[in-house]
Amino acid sequence: MVRWDDDIYNIPAYPVTDAARYLRIPAVTLRSWLKGRSYATQNGQQAFEPLIQRPDQGSPQLSFTNLVEAHVLRIIRETHQVKLDKVRKALDYMSQQFDTAHPLVMRRFQTDGVDLFVDQMDRLVNVSRSGQLAMRETLKHLLTRVEWNAEGLASRFFPVIEWVPEPGTDKVIFLDPSIRFGKPVIAGRGVPTSAIVSLIDAGDSIDDVAEEFDCSPEQVRVAIQFEAQNRAA
């Protein structure tokens, strides 16, 4: 049984609006995953339970664990259009199989867990063969943006950046609760992206900011792009 104590990965730290921007998810959608909601059916109003369990129901903020869960759910729900009640049933199945309330953030989900999940979805919604393959591939690709610690739990997340200036710079920025309280930072430097953009907004050049923080100009450009897409969200 994996224990989920009050460690740095499960402390409420991300307001819904910030988490939604990092994940490229509408805030209203993320809130429905956290709170559940009712929906109309031929048999009247039905309700689905929350898809993400926050560490403190009295706090509106998400933990890092919740952030990674929402990252995976975005593809399951939005790209493959799986209905919420089916997603909930599949998550309950995975929780039983892995003996944890957070199966989507375990390294095991990256390996045999994806196959177990897709097989369960096939039983629930009769996924086509091509649909099964597509779901497996997108989930496995999505999980390349997550790193796991020695205990096999998600510990670092690389948010998706809409545009990167150089090949191989799509993992320049990450969120890690052990660094800067989980705020977005430059990989290998630990410099918050917000600090970089503050200097750019103050009139400093990209080269000057790169020298100030011992970063490359490419890293500075990625930080600018990342902050820009968050402001536009």
C-alpha positions as CSV (number, residue, x, y, z in Angstrom):
1,M,0.0,0.0,0.0
2,V,1.5,3.3,-1.0
3,R,1.2,5.9,1.7
4,W,0.4,9.5,0.9
5,D,1.5,11.5,3.9
6,D,1.8,15.2,4.1
7,D,4.9,15.3,2.0
8,I,5.9,18.0,-0.5
9,Y,4.1,16.3,-3.3
10,N,0.8,16.4,-1.6
11,I,0.7,19.8,0.0
12,P,-1.9,22.2,-1.4
13,A,0.2,24.6,-3.4
14,Y,-1.4,25.5,-6.7
15,P,-4.5,27.7,-7.1
16,V,-6.9,26.3,-9.7
17,T,-6.3,29.3,-12.1
18,D,-2.5,28.7,-12.0
19,A,-2.8,24.9,-12.4
20,A,-5.2,25.4,-15.3
21,R,-2.7,27.7,-17.1
22,Y,0.2,25.3,-16.6
23,L,-1.8,22.4,-17.9
24,R,-3.6,24.3,-20.7
25,I,-7.0,23.3,-19.3
26,P,-10.0,25.6,-18.9
27,A,-10.3,26.5,-15.2
28,V,-14.0,25.6,-15.3
29,T,-13.1,22.1,-16.5
30,L,-10.5,21.6,-13.9
31,R,-12.9,22.7,-11.2
32,S,-15.5,20.1,-12.3
33,W,-12.8,17.4,-12.1
34,L,-12.1,18.5,-8.5
35,K,-15.7,19.0,-7.3
36,G,-17.7,16.6,-9.5
37,R,-21.0,17.8,-11.0
38,S,-24.5,16.8,-12.0
39,Y,-25.6,16.0,-15.5
40,A,-28.9,15.2,-17.3
41,T,-29.8,11.7,-18.5
42,Q,-32.9,10.0,-19.7
43,N,-33.5,8.8,-16.1
44,G,-33.1,12.3,-14.6
45,Q,-30.2,14.1,-13.0
46,Q,-27.1,12.0,-12.2
47,A,-23.9,13.0,-10.5
48,F,-20.3,11.9,-10.9
49,E,-17.8,11.9,-8.1
50,P,-14.7,14.1,-8.4
51,L,-12.0,12.7,-10.6
52,I,-9.2,14.2,-8.6
53,Q,-9.0,14.0,-4.8
54,R,-7.4,17.1,-3.2
55,P,-5.2,16.5,-0.1
56,D,-7.3,19.0,1.9
57,Q,-11.0,19.3,1.0
58,G,-11.1,22.5,2.9
59,S,-8.5,24.1,0.6
60,P,-9.3,25.0,-3.0
61,Q,-5.6,24.5,-4.0
62,L,-4.2,21.5,-5.8
63,S,-1.1,19.5,-4.8
64,F,1.7,18.6,-7.2
65,T,0.2,15.1,-7.3
66,N,-3.1,16.5,-8.4
67,L,-1.4,18.6,-11.1
68,V,0.1,15.4,-12.7
69,E,-3.3,13.6,-12.4
70,A,-5.0,16.4,-14.3
71,H,-2.2,16.3,-16.9
72,V,-3.1,12.7,-17.7
73,L,-6.8,13.2,-17.4
74,R,-6.7,16.0,-20.0
75,I,-5.8,13.5,-22.7
76,I,-8.2,10.8,-21.5
77,R,-11.1,13.2,-21.3
78,E,-10.6,15.8,-24.0
79,T,-8.6,14.1,-26.7
80,H,-10.4,10.8,-26.6
81,Q,-13.8,12.2,-25.5
82,V,-14.4,9.5,-22.8
83,K,-17.4,10.3,-20.7
84,L,-16.8,11.3,-17.1
85,D,-18.7,8.4,-15.5
86,K,-16.6,5.9,-17.5
87,V,-13.4,7.7,-16.5
88,R,-14.5,7.5,-12.9
89,K,-15.1,3.8,-13.1
90,A,-11.8,3.2,-14.8
91,L,-10.0,5.2,-12.1
92,D,-11.7,3.2,-9.4
93,Y,-10.6,0.0,-11.1
94,M,-7.0,1.3,-11.3
95,S,-7.1,2.3,-7.7
96,Q,-8.0,-1.2,-6.7
97,Q,-5.4,-2.7,-9.0
98,F,-2.6,-0.5,-7.6
99,D,-3.9,-0.2,-4.1
100,T,-3.7,3.6,-4.1
101,A,-6.0,6.6,-4.5
102,H,-3.6,8.1,-7.0
103,P,-2.8,5.5,-9.7
104,L,-2.1,8.0,-12.5
105,V,1.0,9.4,-10.8
106,M,2.8,6.0,-10.2
107,R,5.7,4.8,-12.4
108,R,3.8,1.5,-12.7
109,F,1.1,3.4,-14.7
110,Q,3.7,4.2,-17.3
111,T,4.3,0.5,-17.9
112,D,1.6,-2.1,-17.4
113,G,-0.8,0.6,-16.0
114,V,-1.5,2.1,-19.4
115,D,-2.5,-1.3,-20.8
116,L,-4.7,-2.1,-17.9
117,F,-6.4,1.3,-18.1
118,V,-7.0,1.0,-21.9
119,D,-8.3,-2.6,-21.5
120,Q,-10.7,-1.4,-18.8
121,M,-11.9,1.5,-21.1
122,D,-12.6,-1.0,-23.8
123,R,-14.8,-3.0,-21.5
124,L,-16.7,0.2,-20.5
125,V,-17.1,2.0,-23.8
126,N,-16.2,-0.6,-26.5
127,V,-13.1,1.3,-27.8
128,S,-12.2,0.4,-31.4
129,R,-8.9,-1.2,-32.2
130,S,-7.6,2.0,-33.7
131,G,-8.9,3.9,-30.7
132,Q,-7.1,1.6,-28.3
133,L,-3.8,2.1,-30.1
134,A,-4.3,5.8,-30.2
135,M,-5.1,6.0,-26.5
136,R,-2.1,3.9,-25.6
137,E,0.3,6.0,-27.7
138,T,-1.0,9.3,-26.5
139,L,-0.9,8.3,-22.8
140,K,2.6,6.9,-23.1
141,H,3.8,10.0,-25.0
142,L,2.1,12.2,-22.3
143,L,3.9,10.4,-19.5
144,T,7.3,11.3,-21.0
145,R,6.7,14.7,-19.5
146,V,6.7,13.2,-16.0
147,E,9.7,12.0,-13.9
148,W,9.5,9.6,-11.0
149,N,11.4,9.4,-7.8
150,A,13.0,6.3,-6.2
151,E,9.7,5.3,-4.7
152,G,8.1,5.3,-8.1
153,L,5.9,8.4,-7.6
154,A,5.7,11.4,-9.8
155,S,8.2,14.0,-8.7
156,R,8.8,16.4,-11.6
157,F,6.6,17.7,-14.4
158,F,7.6,19.3,-17.7
159,P,4.6,21.5,-18.9
160,V,3.8,21.6,-22.6
161,I,5.1,24.7,-24.3
162,E,3.2,25.8,-27.5
163,W,6.3,26.8,-29.3
164,V,10.0,26.3,-28.6
165,P,12.9,28.2,-30.4
166,E,15.3,25.3,-30.8
167,P,14.9,21.5,-31.2
168,G,15.3,19.7,-27.9
169,T,14.2,22.7,-25.8
170,D,10.7,21.3,-25.1
171,K,11.9,20.3,-21.6
172,V,13.6,23.5,-20.5
173,I,11.0,24.2,-17.9
174,F,9.8,22.0,-15.1
175,L,7.8,22.0,-11.8
176,D,9.3,20.2,-8.9
177,P,8.0,20.6,-5.3
178,S,11.6,20.3,-4.0
179,I,12.7,23.4,-6.0
180,R,11.3,26.9,-5.5
181,F,8.2,25.4,-3.8
182,G,7.1,23.8,-7.1
183,K,7.0,27.0,-9.2
184,P,8.1,26.8,-12.9
185,V,11.9,27.0,-13.2
186,I,14.6,26.6,-15.8
187,A,15.9,23.1,-15.8
188,G,19.5,22.8,-14.4
189,R,19.4,26.4,-13.1
190,G,16.4,26.6,-10.7
191,V,15.6,30.1,-11.9
192,P,11.9,30.9,-11.8
193,T,10.5,31.8,-15.2
194,S,8.7,34.7,-13.5
195,A,12.0,36.2,-12.5
196,I,13.3,36.0,-16.0
197,V,10.3,37.7,-17.5
198,S,10.4,40.4,-14.8
199,L,13.8,41.5,-16.0
200,I,12.7,41.4,-19.7
201,D,9.6,43.5,-18.8
202,A,11.9,46.0,-17.1
203,G,13.8,46.4,-20.4
204,D,16.8,44.1,-20.1
205,S,17.9,42.3,-23.2
206,I,17.7,38.5,-23.6
207,D,21.5,38.3,-23.6
208,D,21.8,40.3,-20.5
209,V,19.2,38.2,-18.7
210,A,20.9,35.0,-19.8
211,E,24.2,36.3,-18.4
212,E,22.5,37.4,-15.1
213,F,21.1,34.0,-14.4
214,D,23.8,31.9,-16.1
215,C,21.3,30.6,-18.7
216,S,21.4,30.3,-22.4
217,P,19.5,32.8,-24.6
218,E,17.4,29.8,-25.8
219,Q,16.4,29.1,-22.2
220,V,15.4,32.7,-21.7
221,R,13.3,32.6,-24.9
222,V,11.5,29.5,-23.8
223,A,10.8,31.1,-20.4
224,I,9.3,34.2,-22.1
225,Q,7.1,32.0,-24.3
226,F,6.0,29.9,-21.3
227,E,5.0,33.0,-19.3
228,A,3.4,34.6,-22.4
229,Q,1.1,31.6,-23.0
230,N,0.1,31.6,-19.3
231,R,-0.8,35.2,-19.4
232,A,-2.9,34.6,-22.5
233,A,-4.7,31.7,-21.0
